Amino acid sequence: MAIGYNDGRLLIHLHFQKPSRWMHRRVERVDFISDNLCRHHVSLDFDVQRASVVQVARTAGWMPTSLLLPLGLMAKDPPLTSFDLRDDAGVSRPLLTSQETAEAAHQALRYVASKILQPQVLSDASRRTLWDIVSRPASEAESALKGWYDPTTHTYAAGSEESRLMGDAAFKLIVSELVDNYIALTPIDPTTTRQLLKYSYVSDVPWEAPRLVDRIFGTSARFTFPVAAGASYSYHFELAAPENSDVRRLALSEVAGDPPSAANAKNLMRVDGRREQMHVYAHEADRSANHAVVVDLVPQRRGLVRYAWFGALYASVALVSGYLWQLFTRRLEDANVEALGAALLLVPALIAVYVSRPGEHGMAARFAFGARVAMVLAAAAAVLGSIALALGFKGLALANFWLGSSIGAVLPTLYLWYVYRRSGEVIDYETTRG
């Protein structure tokens, strides 16, 4: 389809300007497919007739026959997959091609630049730079933007066209967003009233440098989802925890990684849900700020973590009791080796069932890594205690051997108790309007 200057003008006002009541509600839900991929489900509830720019365009007579509706910013790299756009009746809707999307964004930037530079006309060199920014991959777009300023001082020439453009806060924000993202667009009839569109896509899980210490000590690597909280009158984000995992923290922020502060808490709100699924929302969030939803997941308290702790505790009590019995009475060496050995080997037998869990979600497997290691260590300690009896150790040698086995079981038990206790905690960053 042919895209002109007026399409860009409408796009700027619909997507990049302060939120108006024409986009009533935006709801995003994230489901984890695996430990590497997640699926986003987004629904848009809107009425373009309430957009002031649409009313002005219709009155002034420059309304295009087809209105380009901005669905949201999508990352250029890595490319999204399985994108599916449908209306409320489930009918598939068209999406603009990458070339058409770039042209619409280019026209939008030209419109903003013309408002800043008037009566001066945007130069051909700047037009080419803006085209490279919206049409190239993120790395090349960033290089094109850097071509505007002195590479040694990273400054713009005083009074230059570039300095005037980048000195405008709105233009700088828009250009910065279009370096790493593109605007997903779909054509709609500009005469229609309230509508509902839904789309979904698959993206990489946004891990923040997963650390071994997180996996060992039962904590999750933090996820930060960039969100368009300011692109609608009301924004909602829902997250369903993977199987055998819980949401420990869910917060909406204007700065990635931080909970709402006193400075930005006025319009940011939080609604608690179940630990398996939680919901956060913003009402009239600042469009000029970058928002992010911060998520922490932990292993679910029930299930693997609970049984691992109970199993390790059983091994610890048995080994410590046997050590004290031998130390003070020297009667452990005279016990029924077969019966006592069978009782101790019950621990690794039970643990083996929980270490190997076919069909377990990949995310839960990551978080349970430390618990599994602790289970194996406790089981190994119980096996060593049985071996000492089978080899016929006696006296102080048997006591010392069981002392070492006891320590080998107690340490994993204390660790599993910490994981079990921590997985039951919820960090509450709830804020209320006002």
C-alpha positions in Angstrom: 0.0 0.0 0.0 1.1 3.6 -0.7 2.2 5.4 2.5 2.5 9.2 2.5 3.3 12.1 4.7 -0.2 12.2 6.3 0.1 8.6 7.4 3.3 9.5 9.3 1.6 12.5 10.8 -1.3 10.3 12.1 1.1 7.7 13.4 3.1 10.2 15.5 0.0 11.4 17.2 -1.5 8.0 17.7 1.5 6.2 19.0 4.2 8.6 20.3 2.2 11.5 21.8 0.9 11.5 25.3 -1.7 8.8 25.9 -5.3 9.8 25.1 -8.5 8.0 25.9 -8.8 6.6 22.4 -6.7 3.5 23.4 -8.8 2.4 26.4 -6.9 -0.6 27.5 -3.9 -2.6 26.7 -3.4 -6.1 28.2 -0.3 -8.2 27.9 0.1 -11.7 29.2 3.4 -13.7 29.1 3.6 -17.5 29.2 6.9 -19.3 29.4 7.2 -21.9 26.7 10.6 -23.1 27.9 13.6 -21.7 29.7 14.6 -19.9 26.5 11.3 -18.9 24.8 8.1 -17.1 26.0 4.9 -16.2 24.3 3.3 -12.8 24.5 -0.5 -12.4 24.2 -1.6 -8.8 23.7 -5.1 -7.4 23.4 -6.0 -3.8 22.4 -9.3 -2.2 23.2 -9.6 1.1 21.3 -11.8 3.6 19.5 -10.0 5.8 17.0 -13.0 8.1 16.7 -12.0 9.5 20.1 -8.5 10.4 18.9 -8.2 14.1 18.4 -5.8 13.8 15.5 -8.4 11.6 13.6 -11.1 14.2 14.3 -8.8 17.0 13.0 -7.8 15.0 9.9 -11.4 14.3 9.0 -12.5 17.9 9.5 -9.5 19.3 7.5 -10.0 16.7 4.7 -6.6 15.0 4.8 -7.7 11.7 6.4 -6.3 8.7 4.4 -8.7 6.0 3.2 -6.9 3.5 5.4 -5.7 4.3 8.9 -2.4 2.7 10.1 -3.0 1.4 13.6 0.1 1.1 15.8 0.1 -2.2 17.7 3.3 -1.5 19.6 7.0 -1.5 19.4 8.7 -4.8 18.5 12.4 -5.5 18.9 14.4 -5.7 15.6 16.9 -8.2 17.0 16.3 -11.0 17.5 13.3 -11.2 15.1 10.0 -12.2 16.5 8.4 -15.5 15.5 4.9 -16.9 15.3 3.2 -13.5 15.0 -0.6 -13.9 14.8 -3.0 -10.9 14.6 -6.8 -11.4 14.9 -9.9 -9.3 15.6 -12.4 -10.1 18.3 -14.2 -12.5 16.0 -11.0 -14.5 15.5 -10.6 -13.4 11.9 -6.9 -13.0 10.9 -5.8 -9.4 10.1 -3.1 -8.2 7.8 0.2 -6.8 9.0 2.3 -4.3 7.1 5.5 -5.6 5.5 8.9 -4.5 6.8 9.3 -2.1 3.9 5.9 -0.5 4.5 6.6 -0.3 8.2 9.9 1.4 7.7 8.3 3.9 5.2 5.6 4.8 7.8 8.1 5.3 10.5 10.2 7.4 8.1 7.3 9.6 7.3 6.5 10.0 11.0 10.1 11.2 11.7 10.0 13.6 8.7 6.8 15.1 10.1 8.3 15.7 13.6 11.5 17.0 12.0 9.6 19.5 9.9 7.8 20.8 13.0 11.1 21.4 14.7 13.1 22.9 11.8 10.4 25.0 10.2 10.7 27.0 8.1 13.9 25.2 7.3 13.5 22.0 5.2 15.0 18.7 6.3 18.2 18.0 4.3 18.6 15.0 2.0 21.5 13.7 4.2 19.3 13.7 7.3 16.5 12.0 5.4 18.9 9.2 4.4 20.1 8.9 8.0 16.5 8.7 9.3 15.7 6.0 6.6 18.7 4.0 7.7 17.6 4.2 11.3 14.1 2.9 10.6 15.0 0.3 7.9 18.3 -1.2 9.1 19.0 -3.8 11.8 19.6 -2.4 15.3 23.5 -2.4 15.0 23.4 -0.6 11.7 20.7 1.8 12.8 22.8 2.8 15.8 25.8 3.4 13.6 23.7 5.6 11.3 22.6 7.7 14.3 26.2 8.0 15.6 27.1 9.4 12.2 25.3 12.6 13.2 27.8 13.6 15.8 31.5 14.0 16.2 32.9 10.5 17.0 35.6 12.0 19.2 33.5 14.3 21.4 30.1 12.7 20.9 28.6 16.1 20.5 26.6 17.9 17.8 27.9 21.0 16.0 26.4 24.1 17.6 23.4 25.3 15.7 23.5 22.4 13.2 20.4 20.6 12.0 21.3 17.5 14.0 21.7 19.5 17.2 18.3 21.1 16.8 16.6 17.8 16.1 18.3 15.8 18.9 17.9 18.8 21.3 14.1 18.2 21.1 13.2 15.7 23.8 10.3 14.2 21.9 12.3 13.6 18.7 15.2 12.1 20.6 12.9 9.7 22.4 11.3 8.6 19.2 14.5 8.1 17.3 16.1 6.2 20.2 13.2 3.8 20.3 13.3 3.3 16.5 17.0 2.4 16.6 16.2 -0.9 18.4 12.6 -1.4 17.5 10.0 -1.1 14.7 6.3 -0.3 15.0 4.0 -3.1 14.1 1.2 -1.7 12.0 -2.1 -2.9 10.6 -4.5 -1.0 8.3 -8.0 -0.4 9.6 -11.1 1.5 8.4 -10.9 5.0 10.0 -14.7 5.2 10.2 -15.1 2.2 12.5 -15.9 2.7 16.2 -14.7 0.8 19.2 -12.8 -2.4 18.3 -10.8 -5.2 20.0 -7.6 -6.6 18.4 -5.5 -9.5 19.7 -2.1 -10.6 18.7 0.6 -13.0 20.0 4.2 -13.7 19.2 7.2 -15.6 20.5 10.4 -14.0 21.8 13.5 -14.9 23.7 13.2 -15.0 27.5 14.8 -11.8 28.7 17.4 -13.2 31.1 19.5 -10.7 33.0 22.8 -12.6 33.1 21.8 -15.8 34.7 24.3 -16.5 37.5 25.4 -19.9 38.9 24.8 -18.5 42.4 21.2 -17.9 41.5 20.8 -21.5 40.4 22.6 -22.9 43.5 20.9 -20.8 46.2 17.4 -21.2 44.9 17.0 -17.7 43.6 15.9 -16.8 40.1 17.7 -14.8 37.5 15.7 -11.6 37.1 13.5 -11.0 34.1 13.0 -7.5 32.8 10.2 -7.0 30.2 10.2 -3.6 28.4 6.6 -2.6 28.2 4.5 0.1 26.6 2.8 1.2 29.8 2.3 4.8 28.5 0.8 3.8 25.1 -2.7 3.5 26.5 -5.0 5.0 29.1 -4.8 1.8 31.1 -2.0 -0.8 30.9 -2.2 -4.3 32.3 0.5 -7.0 32.5 -0.1 -10.6 33.6 2.4 -13.3 34.1 1.9 -17.0 34.6 4.7 -18.7 36.4 6.0 -21.9 34.8 5.0 -25.2 36.2 6.6 -25.9 39.6 7.6 -22.2 40.0 6.2 -19.2 41.8 6.3 -15.4 41.3 8.3 -14.0 44.2 8.3 -10.4 42.9 6.3 -8.5 40.3 6.8 -4.7 39.9 6.2 -2.1 37.3 8.9 0.6 37.1 9.9 3.6 35.0 13.6 2.5 35.4 14.5 -1.1 34.5 15.3 -3.1 37.6 13.9 -0.7 40.2 10.5 -0.9 42.0 8.3 2.1 41.8 9.8 4.9 43.9 8.0 7.8 45.6 8.8 10.0 42.6 6.9 7.7 40.1 4.5 5.8 42.3 1.7 8.3 41.7 0.3 6.6 38.6 1.9 3.1 39.0 -0.3 0.5 40.6 0.0 -3.1 41.6 -2.6 -5.8 42.1 -1.5 -9.0 43.8 -2.7 -12.3 42.5 -1.9 -15.9 43.3 1.8 -16.8 43.4 1.3 -18.9 40.2 -0.1 -15.9 38.3 0.2 -12.2 39.1 -1.0 -9.0 37.6 0.4 -5.4 37.6 -1.1 -2.4 35.9 -0.6 1.3 35.3 -3.1 4.1 34.9 -2.2 7.0 32.7 1.5 6.2 32.9 4.0 8.8 31.6 4.5 8.3 27.8 7.9 10.0 27.8 9.4 7.5 30.2 10.6 4.0 29.5 8.7 1.4 31.5 9.6 -2.2 32.5 8.0 -5.0 34.4 10.5 -6.7 36.7 9.8 -10.4 37.6 11.5 -12.7 40.0 10.6 -16.4 40.0 11.6 -19.0 42.6 11.1 -22.8 42.8 7.6 -23.7 44.1 7.6 -24.4 47.8 5.5 -27.5 47.5 6.8 -30.4 45.5 10.5 -30.9 44.8 11.9 -28.3 47.3 9.7 -29.7 50.2 10.4 -33.3 49.6 14.1 -32.6 49.1 14.3 -30.9 52.5 12.4 -33.7 54.2 14.6 -36.4 52.6 17.8 -34.6 53.6 16.5 -34.0 57.1 15.8 -37.7 57.4 19.3 -38.5 56.4 20.8 -35.9 58.8 18.8 -37.2 61.8 19.7 -40.8 61.1 23.4 -40.1 60.6 23.8 -37.7 63.6 21.9 -40.2 65.8 24.1 -43.0 64.7 27.3 -41.0 65.3 26.2 -40.1 68.8 25.2 -43.7 69.5 28.5 -45.0 68.4 30.5 -42.2 70.2 28.9 -42.7 73.6 27.9 -46.4 73.6 30.0 -48.1 70.9 26.8 -50.1 70.0 26.4 -48.9 66.4 29.0 -51.4 65.2 26.8 -54.2 66.7 23.6 -53.1 65.0 21.9 -55.1 62.3 23.9 -54.0 59.3 21.4 -55.1 56.8 18.4 -53.4 58.4 20.2 -50.2 59.2 21.8 -50.1 55.8 18.4 -50.5 54.1 17.0 -47.7 56.2 19.7 -45.4 55.1 19.5 -46.4 51.5 15.9 -45.5 51.5 17.0 -41.8 51.3 18.8 -42.1 47.9 16.1 -44.3 46.6 13.4 -41.7 47.3 15.7 -38.8 46.2 16.3 -40.6 42.8 12.6 -40.3 42.1 12.6 -36.5 42.5 16.0 -35.9 40.9 14.7 -37.4 37.6 11.4 -35.8 36.7 10.4 -36.5 33.0 8.5 -33.6 31.4 9.6 -31.0 33.9 9.5 -27.4 32.6 12.9 -26.1 31.6 12.5 -23.0 33.8 11.7 -25.1 36.8 14.7 -27.3 36.1 17.0 -24.3 36.1 15.7 -23.1 39.5 15.8 -26.6 41.0 19.5 -27.1 40.2 20.8 -26.2 43.6 18.1 -28.3 45.3 19.0 -31.3 43.2 22.7 -31.0 44.0 21.8 -30.8 47.7 19.6 -33.9 47.4 22.5 -35.8 45.8 24.9 -34.8 48.5 22.6 -35.9 51.3 22.0 -39.2 49.5 25.7 -39.7 49.1 26.3 -39.1 52.8 23.7 -41.8 53.6 25.3 -44.2 51.2 28.7 -43.6 52.7 27.3 -44.3 56.2 26.0 -47.6 54.9 29.3 -48.5 53.3 31.1 -47.9 56.6 28.8 -50.5 58.2 29.2 -52.9 55.4 33.0 -52.7 55.5 32.9 -53.5 59.2 34.4 -50.3 60.6 34.5 -50.3 64.4 35.2 -48.1 67.4 36.5 -44.5 66.8 37.0 -45.1 63.1 33.3 -45.8 62.6 32.4 -42.8 64.8 34.7 -40.5 62.7 33.4 -41.9 59.5 29.8 -41.2 60.5 30.7 -37.8 61.8 31.9 -36.9 58.3 28.8 -38.4 56.8 26.7 -36.4 59.2 28.3 -33.2 58.3 27.8 -34.1 54.6 24.1 -34.5 55.2 23.5 -31.6 57.6 25.0 -28.9 55.3 22.7 -29.7 52.4 19.8 -29.9 54.9 20.5 -26.4 56.2 20.7 -25.2 52.6 17.4 -26.8 51.6 15.8 -25.3 54.7 16.9 -21.9 53.5 15.5 -22.5 50.0 12.3 -23.8 51.4 11.9 -20.8 53.7 12.9 -18.3 51.0 10.5 -19.7 48.4 7.6 -18.9 50.8 8.5 -15.2 50.9 6.8 -12.6 48.8 8.4 -9.2 48.3 5.6 -6.7 48.1 6.2 -3.5 46.1 2.5 -2.6 46.0 1.7 1.1 45.4 -1.6 2.8 45.2 -2.7 5.9 43.3 -2.3 9.1 45.2 
